[in-house]
Amino acid sequence: MKQIENKKAHQNLRIKNHGARRHVRSFTHTIPKTLAERGWREPGPLIDILEESSEIIVVSEFAGFKREDLKIHVKNQRLTLSAEALNRKYRKSLNLPSGVIPKSIRTAYKNGVLEIRLKKVSKEKTMDGMAGLENAA
């Protein structure tokens, strides 16, 4: 290997400090605020309402809740879903496209997805009732 005899080549590679001061910052660990302290809210579950010829199907996402935490209330054309866990609460009321028979409710809860099937009322009379998830498949 040949040695480089040009002194300018060595000078070009030199890094000079032109009076710049280095700032040394001590490491401080800050505890991050919780989402509630920042004003952020957890988004509500996604809900789909499907209407078939003889029934209405409501599909809702309830990830993180147990089957026992969910409650369903049906009155007239209104469906109310509520869930309560240790530190989380959720409540949503929905208007259904037509009248339903509360006693004909069928529910299924699997992998955080709740499916509710309600038979439509053939007559235009209102029905009231309270339903639980005991008959879930």
Backbone as a printed PyTorch tensor [residue, N CA C, xyz], in Angstrom:
tensor([[[  0.8130,  -1.1760,   0.0000],
         [  0.0000,   0.0000,   0.0000],
         [  0.8610,   1.2450,   0.0000]],

        [[  0.4070,   2.1750,  -0.7320],
         [  1.1400,   3.4390,  -0.7820],
         [  0.6550,   4.3610,   0.3160]],

        [[  1.5500,   5.0810,   0.8720],
         [  1.2020,   6.0770,   1.8720],
         [  0.8110,   7.3700,   1.1680]],

        [[ -0.1670,   8.0080,   1.7130],
         [ -0.5790,   9.2790,   1.1480],
         [  0.3190,  10.3560,   1.7190]],

        [[  0.9760,  11.0550,   0.8320],
         [  1.9060,  12.0820,   1.2970],
         [  1.2740,  13.4580,   1.3060]],

        [[  0.1040,  13.5720,   0.7850],
         [ -0.5600,  14.8570,   0.7250],
         [ -1.1180,  15.1840,   2.1020]],

        [[ -0.6060,  16.2450,   2.7170],
         [ -1.0420,  16.6170,   4.0610],
         [ -2.4550,  17.1960,   4.0600]],

        [[ -2.8830,  17.7620,   2.9220],
         [ -4.2160,  18.3390,   2.8550],
         [ -5.2870,  17.2590,   2.9590]],

        [[ -4.9750,  16.0630,   2.5310],
         [ -5.9410,  14.9790,   2.6280],
         [ -6.2600,  14.6770,   4.0790]],

        [[ -5.2320,  14.7480,   4.9410],
         [ -5.4610,  14.5170,   6.3590],
         [ -6.2340,  15.6600,   6.9970]],

        [[ -6.0300,  16.8600,   6.5480],
         [ -6.7110,  18.0120,   7.1150],
         [ -8.1990,  18.0110,   6.7590]],

        [[ -8.5350,  17.4890,   5.6050],
         [ -9.9350,  17.4610,   5.2060],
         [-10.7560,  16.4970,   6.0600]],

        [[-10.1250,  15.5210,   6.6360],
         [-10.8370,  14.5420,   7.4320],
         [-10.9360,  14.9280,   8.8980]],

        [[-10.3210,  16.0080,   9.2670],
         [-10.3280,  16.4380,  10.6480],
         [-11.6490,  17.1110,  10.9960]],

        [[-12.1530,  16.8060,  12.1740],
         [-13.3610,  17.4420,  12.6580],
         [-12.9470,  18.4770,  13.6810]],

        [[-13.3540,  19.7070,  13.4250],
         [-12.9620,  20.7850,  14.3230],
         [-14.1570,  21.2210,  15.1430]],

        [[-13.9080,  21.5520,  16.3670],
         [-14.9220,  22.0850,  17.2500],
         [-14.7110,  23.5850,  17.3060]],

        [[-15.5920,  24.3320,  16.6920],
         [-15.4510,  25.7800,  16.6210],
         [-16.1570,  26.4590,  17.7840]],

        [[-15.8580,  26.0700,  18.9460],
         [-16.4200,  26.7130,  20.1240],
         [-17.8130,  26.2190,  20.4910]],

        [[-18.2730,  25.1870,  19.8330],
         [-19.5990,  24.6510,  20.1680],
         [-19.5240,  23.9490,  21.5090]],

        [[-20.5410,  24.1340,  22.2890],
         [-20.5630,  23.5090,  23.6030],
         [-21.4500,  22.2700,  23.5660]],

        [[-20.9910,  21.2860,  24.2230],
         [-21.7910,  20.0660,  24.3180],
         [-22.7740,  20.2240,  25.4610]],

        [[-24.0000,  19.8070,  25.1930],
         [-25.0220,  19.8600,  26.2300],
         [-25.2370,  18.4540,  26.7560]],

        [[-24.9980,  18.2890,  28.0180],
         [-25.2040,  17.0040,  28.6510],
         [-26.4990,  17.0920,  29.4370]],

        [[-27.4140,  16.1960,  29.1160],
         [-28.6930,  16.1750,  29.8090],
         [-28.7620,  14.9380,  30.6850]],

        [[-29.1940,  15.1450,  31.8860],
         [-29.3280,  13.9940,  32.7660],
         [-30.5610,  13.2090,  32.3620]],

        [[-30.5160,  11.9210,  32.5270],
         [-31.6310,  11.0560,  32.1650],
         [-32.6730,  11.1360,  33.2490]],

        [[-33.8570,  11.5450,  32.8600],
         [-34.9710,  11.5780,  33.8040],
         [-36.0880,  10.7410,  33.2250]],

        [[-36.5790,   9.8590,  34.0100],
         [-37.6650,   8.9970,  33.5670],
         [-38.9710,   9.6040,  34.0300]],

        [[-39.8400,   9.8950,  33.0640],
         [-41.1510,  10.4240,  33.4270],
         [-42.1760,   9.3200,  33.2720]],

        [[-43.0880,   9.2900,  34.1920],
         [-44.1530,   8.2870,  34.1400],
         [-45.2240,   8.8110,  33.1890]],

        [[-45.5540,   8.0350,  32.1450],
         [-46.5490,   8.5190,  31.1930],
         [-47.9270,   8.6020,  31.8310]],

        [[-48.6910,   9.5850,  31.3950],
         [-50.0490,   9.7390,  31.9010],
         [-50.9280,   8.6430,  31.3260]],

        [[-51.9330,   8.2940,  32.0710],
         [-52.8900,   7.3250,  31.5570],
         [-53.7290,   7.9900,  30.4770]],

        [[-54.3850,   7.1800,  29.6920],
         [-55.1940,   7.7260,  28.6100],
         [-56.3050,   8.6250,  29.1280]],

        [[-56.8720,   8.2920,  30.2700],
         [-57.9370,   9.1100,  30.8330],
         [-57.4060,  10.4760,  31.2540]],

        [[-56.1820,  10.5240,  31.7970],
         [-55.5960,  11.8000,  32.2060],
         [-55.3010,  12.6790,  30.9980]],

        [[-55.0280,  12.0780,  29.8610],
         [-54.7600,  12.8480,  28.6440],
         [-56.0470,  13.3020,  27.9600]],

        [[-57.1720,  12.8000,  28.4240],
         [-58.4380,  13.1800,  27.8190],
         [-58.8490,  12.2730,  26.6730]],

        [[-58.1620,  11.1730,  26.4970],
         [-58.5010,  10.2340,  25.4320],
         [-59.5410,   9.2600,  25.9450]],

        [[-60.4530,   8.8700,  25.0680],
         [-61.4700,   7.8890,  25.4340],
         [-61.3420,   6.6820,  24.5390]],

        [[-61.6530,   5.5520,  25.1160],
         [-61.6440,   4.3140,  24.3410],
         [-62.8310,   4.3410,  23.3790]],

        [[-62.6000,   3.9880,  22.1090],
         [-63.7320,   3.9960,  21.1750],
         [-64.7610,   2.9420,  21.5520]],

        [[-66.0130,   3.2370,  21.2730],
         [-67.0950,   2.3080,  21.5700],
         [-67.0820,   1.1340,  20.6060]],

        [[-67.7850,   0.0850,  20.9720],
         [-67.8450,  -1.0940,  20.1070],
         [-68.5030,  -0.7870,  18.7610]],

        [[-68.0580,  -1.4690,  17.7490],
         [-68.6660,  -1.3480,  16.4270],
         [-69.9730,  -2.1340,  16.4170]],

        [[-70.9870,  -1.5770,  15.7830],
         [-72.3040,  -2.2160,  15.7610],
         [-72.8500,  -2.2140,  14.3430]],

        [[-73.3620,  -3.3680,  13.9040],
         [-74.0320,  -3.5050,  12.6110],
         [-75.4500,  -3.9990,  12.8560]],

        [[-76.4070,  -3.4230,  12.1240],
         [-77.7940,  -3.8780,  12.1910],
         [-78.1880,  -4.3560,  10.8060]],

        [[-78.5890,  -5.6250,  10.7180],
         [-78.9910,  -6.2210,   9.4510],
         [-80.4620,  -6.5970,   9.5270]],

        [[-81.2010,  -6.3060,   8.4790],
         [-82.6200,  -6.6320,   8.4600],
         [-82.8810,  -7.6670,   7.3870]],

        [[-83.4420,  -8.7830,   7.8110],
         [-83.8450,  -9.8300,   6.8860],
         [-85.3730,  -9.8450,   6.8300]],

        [[-85.9300, -10.7490,   6.0490],
         [-87.3780, -10.7540,   5.8660],
         [-88.1440, -11.0500,   7.1540]],

        [[-87.6380, -11.9460,   7.9980],
         [-88.3870, -12.3220,   9.1980],
         [-87.6890, -11.9610,  10.5070]],

        [[-86.4480, -11.4650,  10.4490],
         [-85.7420, -11.1450,  11.6850],
         [-84.7670,  -9.9980,  11.4890]],

        [[-84.3410,  -9.4480,  12.6240],
         [-83.3270,  -8.3940,  12.6450],
         [-82.1130,  -8.9580,  13.3640]],

        [[-80.9470,  -8.7390,  12.7720],
         [-79.7040,  -9.2470,  13.3470],
         [-78.8390,  -8.0490,  13.7360]],

        [[-78.3900,  -8.0400,  14.9890],
         [-77.4970,  -6.9940,  15.4850],
         [-76.1820,  -7.6650,  15.8460]],

        [[-75.0900,  -7.1870,  15.2610],
         [-73.7600,  -7.7270,  15.5430],
         [-72.9450,  -6.6030,  16.1600]],

        [[-72.3780,  -6.8750,  17.3450],
         [-71.6390,  -5.8500,  18.0710],
         [-70.3430,  -6.4230,  18.6320]],

        [[-69.3280,  -5.5870,  18.6700],
         [-68.0240,  -5.9890,  19.1860],
         [-67.9210,  -5.5790,  20.6550]],

        [[-67.6570,  -6.5470,  21.5210],
         [-67.4880,  -6.2910,  22.9550],
         [-66.2080,  -6.9590,  23.4410]],

        [[-65.0980,  -6.6300,  22.8460],
         [-63.8300,  -7.2330,  23.2300],
         [-63.4690,  -6.8370,  24.6620]],

        [[-63.0210,  -7.7960,  25.4320],
         [-62.6010,  -7.5440,  26.7950],
         [-63.6900,  -7.7120,  27.8370]],

        [[-64.9120,  -7.9540,  27.4140],
         [-66.0090,  -8.1770,  28.3510],
         [-66.3410,  -9.6620,  28.3970]],

        [[-66.7850, -10.1240,  29.5560],
         [-67.2550, -11.5050,  29.6900],
         [-68.7380, -11.5560,  29.3670]],

        [[-69.2180, -12.7420,  29.0780],
         [-70.6330, -12.9360,  28.7600],
         [-71.5250, -12.4640,  29.9090]],

        [[-71.0850, -12.6630,  31.1380],
         [-71.8750, -12.2790,  32.3000],
         [-71.9670, -10.7610,  32.4520]],

        [[-71.0320, -10.0130,  31.8610],
         [-71.0120,  -8.5570,  31.9810],
         [-71.9970,  -7.8710,  31.0390]],

        [[-72.5390,  -8.5920,  30.0640],
         [-73.3940,  -7.9970,  29.0390],
         [-74.8660,  -8.0750,  29.4190]],

        [[-75.6050,  -7.0040,  29.1200],
         [-77.0540,  -6.9740,  29.3420],
         [-77.7160,  -6.4120,  28.1040]],

        [[-78.8910,  -6.9900,  27.7700],
         [-79.6520,  -6.5810,  26.6020],
         [-81.0670,  -6.2630,  27.0610]],

        [[-81.5710,  -5.1160,  26.6430],
         [-82.9390,  -4.7300,  26.9740],
         [-83.6360,  -4.3140,  25.6820]],

        [[-84.8300,  -4.8930,  25.4450],
         [-85.5940,  -4.6010,  24.2410],
         [-86.9480,  -4.0300,  24.6500]],

        [[-87.3010,  -2.8740,  24.0660],
         [-88.5990,  -2.2640,  24.3290],
         [-89.0200,  -1.5240,  23.0640]],

        [[-90.2320,  -1.8570,  22.5860],
         [-90.7520,  -1.2940,  21.3450],
         [-89.7580,  -1.5310,  20.2070]],

        [[-89.3050,  -0.4730,  19.5980],
         [-88.3240,  -0.6010,  18.5250],
         [-86.9540,  -0.1390,  19.0010]],

        [[-86.6850,  -0.2830,  20.2720],
         [-85.4360,   0.1990,  20.8520],
         [-84.6910,  -0.9490,  21.5280]],

        [[-83.4080,  -1.0500,  21.1950],
         [-82.5270,  -2.0640,  21.7720],
         [-81.4520,  -1.3420,  22.5670]],

        [[-81.2780,  -1.7280,  23.8290],
         [-80.2570,  -1.1220,  24.6750],
         [-79.2410,  -2.1910,  25.0480]],

        [[-77.9830,  -1.9250,  24.7350],
         [-76.8730,  -2.8200,  25.0730],
         [-76.0570,  -2.1480,  26.1640]],

        [[-75.7070,  -2.9030,  27.1900],
         [-74.8530,  -2.3580,  28.2380],
         [-73.8760,  -3.4290,  28.6970]],

        [[-72.7100,  -2.9570,  29.1000],
         [-71.6680,  -3.8570,  29.5830],
         [-70.9030,  -3.1410,  30.6790]],

        [[-70.5100,  -3.9040,  31.6890],
         [-69.7600,  -3.3170,  32.7920],
         [-68.7240,  -4.3100,  33.2590]],

        [[-67.4580,  -3.8760,  33.2590],
         [-66.3540,  -4.6850,  33.7690],
         [-65.7330,  -3.9200,  34.9420]],

        [[-64.5470,  -4.3340,  35.3680],
         [-63.9190,  -3.7140,  36.5350],
         [-63.7890,  -2.2010,  36.4070]],

        [[-63.1800,  -1.7260,  35.3310],
         [-62.9570,  -0.2880,  35.1950],
         [-63.5310,   0.2690,  33.8890]],

        [[-64.4270,  -0.4690,  33.2620],
         [-64.9870,  -0.0360,  31.9900],
         [-66.4960,  -0.1710,  32.0070]],

        [[-67.1740,   0.8150,  31.4390],
         [-68.6230,   0.7700,  31.3090],
         [-68.9710,   1.1630,  29.8840]],

        [[-70.0410,   0.5480,  29.3840],
         [-70.5090,   0.8870,  28.0460],
         [-72.0150,   0.7610,  28.0140]],

        [[-72.6680,   1.7160,  27.3490],
         [-74.1230,   1.6750,  27.2020],
         [-74.4680,   2.3140,  25.8700]],

        [[-75.3230,   1.6430,  25.1050],
         [-75.7210,   2.1400,  23.7900],
         [-77.1700,   1.7690,  23.5310]],

        [[-77.9640,   2.7400,  23.0880],
         [-79.3440,   2.4900,  22.6990],
         [-79.4700,   2.6570,  21.1960]],

        [[-80.1670,   1.7180,  20.5720],
         [-80.3190,   1.7180,  19.1250],
         [-81.7870,   1.6910,  18.7480]],

        [[-82.1320,   2.3980,  17.7010],
         [-83.4660,   2.2920,  17.1240],
         [-83.4420,   1.1750,  16.1030]],

        [[-84.3440,   0.2200,  16.2520],
         [-84.4170,  -0.9000,  15.3140],
         [-85.3130,  -0.5080,  14.1350]],

        [[-85.0730,  -1.0830,  12.9540],
         [-85.8410,  -0.7120,  11.7710],
         [-87.3220,  -1.0850,  11.8430]],

        [[-87.6770,  -2.0830,  12.6460],
         [-89.0880,  -2.4500,  12.7980],
         [-89.2970,  -3.0510,  14.1770]],

        [[-90.5700,  -3.2590,  14.5560],
         [-90.8950,  -3.8390,  15.8460],
         [-90.4420,  -5.2870,  15.9340]],

        [[-90.0680,  -5.7170,  17.1370],
         [-89.5610,  -7.0710,  17.3430],
         [-90.2800,  -7.7240,  18.5110]],

        [[-90.1500,  -9.0440,  18.6090],
         [-90.6970,  -9.8240,  19.7180],
         [-89.5470, -10.1050,  20.6910]],

        [[-89.5180,  -9.4580,  21.8670],
         [-88.4020,  -9.6300,  22.7970],
         [-88.2050, -11.0640,  23.2650]],

        [[-89.2800, -11.8270,  23.4260],
         [-89.1700, -13.2070,  23.9250],
         [-88.4870, -14.1310,  22.9150]],

        [[-88.4260, -13.7180,  21.6570],
         [-87.8250, -14.5690,  20.6280],
         [-86.3360, -14.3060,  20.4350]],

        [[-85.7290, -13.6430,  21.3850],
         [-84.3250, -13.2690,  21.2440],
         [-83.4190, -14.4920,  21.2720]],

        [[-82.4530, -14.5120,  20.3800],
         [-81.3950, -15.5320,  20.3780],
         [-80.0680, -14.7970,  20.3310]],

        [[-79.1620, -15.1770,  21.2130],
         [-77.8700, -14.5020,  21.2840],
         [-76.7330, -15.5030,  21.1760]],

        [[-75.6190, -15.0320,  20.6810],
         [-74.3820, -15.8110,  20.6400],
         [-73.2370, -14.8490,  20.9310]],

        [[-72.3090, -15.2800,  21.7820],
         [-71.1560, -14.4470,  22.1310],
         [-69.9030, -15.2940,  22.0020]],

        [[-69.0470, -14.9190,  21.0650],
         [-67.8300, -15.6940,  20.8290],
         [-66.7210, -14.7480,  20.4000]],

        [[-65.5610, -14.8810,  21.0260],
         [-64.3700, -14.0870,  20.6920],
         [-64.6450, -12.5860,  20.7130]],

        [[-65.4340, -12.1260,  21.6650],
         [-65.6900, -10.6970,  21.8010],
         [-66.7360, -10.1320,  20.8590]],

        [[-67.4210, -10.9850,  20.0910],
         [-68.4520, -10.5270,  19.1590],
         [-69.8050, -11.0540,  19.6250]],

        [[-70.7380, -10.1380,  19.8250],
         [-72.0880, -10.4770,  20.2600],
         [-73.0170, -10.4120,  19.0560]],

        [[-73.7730, -11.4960,  18.8460],
         [-74.7660, -11.5330,  17.7730],
         [-76.1370, -11.7200,  18.4040]],

        [[-77.0500, -10.8140,  18.0660],
         [-78.4070, -10.8490,  18.5940],
         [-79.3660, -11.0220,  17.4230]],

        [[-80.2650, -12.0100,  17.5250],
         [-81.2840, -12.2380,  16.4990],
         [-82.6590, -12.0470,  17.1310]],

        [[-83.4530, -11.1650,  16.5410],
         [-84.7910, -10.8550,  17.0330],
         [-85.7960, -11.0450,  15.9040]],

        [[-86.8830, -11.7660,  16.2060],
         [-87.9420, -11.9490,  15.2000],
         [-88.7710, -10.6790,  15.1150]],

        [[-89.1690, -10.3600,  13.8880],
         [-89.9980,  -9.1800,  13.6590],
         [-91.4390,  -9.4450,  14.0740]],

        [[-92.1280,  -8.3930,  14.4690],
         [-93.5500,  -8.4620,  14.7950],
         [-94.3200,  -8.3740,  13.4860]],

        [[-95.2730,  -9.2810,  13.3100],
         [-96.0570,  -9.2450,  12.0830],
         [-97.1090,  -8.1410,  12.1410]],

        [[-97.6060,  -7.8510,  13.3240],
         [-98.5710,  -6.7710,  13.5090],
         [-97.8460,  -5.5530,  14.0550]],

        [[-98.4720,  -4.4200,  13.9810],
         [-97.8830,  -3.1890,  14.4790],
         [-98.2310,  -2.9530,  15.9410]],

        [[-98.0040,  -3.9380,  16.7890],
         [-98.2260,  -3.7400,  18.2200],
         [-96.8730,  -3.7220,  18.9160]],

        [[-96.7980,  -3.0420,  20.0080],
         [-95.5360,  -2.9080,  20.7120],
         [-95.4150,  -3.9910,  21.7660]],

        [[-94.1880,  -4.4140,  21.9550],
         [-93.9060,  -5.4390,  22.9600],
         [-92.7550,  -4.9400,  23.8310]],

        [[-92.8210,  -5.2360,  25.1210],
         [-91.7660,  -4.8690,  26.0490],
         [-91.1790,  -6.1440,  26.6330]],

        [[-89.9180,  -6.0500,  27.0430],
         [-89.3270,  -7.2180,  27.6920],
         [-87.8720,  -6.9870,  28.0160]],

        [[-87.3690,  -7.8330,  28.8740],
         [-85.9710,  -7.7860,  29.2690],
         [-85.3700,  -9.1410,  28.9450]],

        [[-84.2000,  -9.1390,  28.3400],
         [-83.5750, -10.4040,  27.9470],
         [-82.1500, -10.4280,  28.4670]],

        [[-81.7040, -11.5930,  28.8610],
         [-80.3370, -11.7900,  29.2820],
         [-79.6240, -12.6730,  28.2750]],

        [[-78.4560, -13.1130,  28.6400],
         [-77.6700, -13.9580,  27.7330],
         [-77.6790, -15.4120,  28.1700]],

        [[-78.6500, -15.8070,  28.9480],
         [-78.7050, -17.1910,  29.4140],
         [-78.9340, -18.1570,  28.2710]],

        [[-79.6350, -17.7070,  27.2310],
         [-79.9460, -18.6170,  26.1150],
         [-78.9280, -18.5090,  24.9810]],

        [[-77.7340, -18.0150,  25.2940],
         [-76.6990, -17.8510,  24.2610],
         [-76.1990, -19.2210,  23.8130]],

        [[-75.9160, -19.2970,  22.5500],
         [-75.4270, -20.5660,  22.0040],
         [-73.9470, -20.6880,  22.1400]]])
